[in-house]
């Protein structure tokens, strides 16, 4: 655990710097990093323990989940199929090219067929039309993904933090943190989605209760146009944050989380003595969807 938690100082005008901590899960592994090994853990264990041929999962052409799942399955000695959203392009994205090299069989579907397939195949069951393949939903969404994400707790020093913050897409990581939180510990999710109800409904499905409540909260308004969307101000923040702290971020998740964190600090959202930990969920390979030039770090 040593060296994976870093302290960040946020300049607050007219005051001393406010410090908070960042859990650098992006440093766990060069490919399967961030929250991905946790959300995949129970699916891979089930597939191995029960003798499944492989796993089948879902994602887009720059999906961090697809990228990580292909490598994790290959390392575990499992076959892997990926249902890819959209028609096959003349040239594969870097993400899909990596996934194919890592042994994933790519199956392309138009958006309507993709939605139907993702909806009909249930977490932890045999994939329709793919005998012997265990279904891993998009982003690891489901009870096994949530319980796996709860294992992030093992990397968080106990008794040190009042509040945990993470970026939210499917809500699986946040649900896992809520599921494993210490007594009285607050969990805040910063949504990267434009539609607030999408995240709340997913969290309710996973946790079986409404959000927010006394110990959980979702924060909206930091999506920069919606899922996987960006603005120049966000890219500028990513460069400044890297220059100041040496921490690379991705524009889909972690940059939006940390932008929100610094903005909330400056607005006085947190109590002065509140001990805060943000979760860096990896996903840096997704920056390869950007043209060369905007980011000043690799």
Buried (B, 14 or more C-beta within 10 A) or exposed (E): EEEBBBEBEBEBEEEEEBEBBBBBBBBBBEBBBBBBBBBBBBBBEBBEEEEBBBBBBBBBBBBBBBBBBBBBBBBBEBBBBBBBBEEEEEEBBBBBEBBBEBBBBBBBBEEEEBEEBBEEBEBBEBBEEBEEBBBBBBBBBBBBBBBBBBBBBEBBEEEEBBBBBBBBBBBBBBBBBBBBBEEEBBBBBBBBBBEBEBBBEBBBBBBEEEBEEEBBBBBBEBBBEEBBBBEEEBBEBBBEBBEEBEBBBBBBBBBBBBBBBBBBBBEEEBEEEEBBBBBBBBBBBBBBBBEEEBBEBE
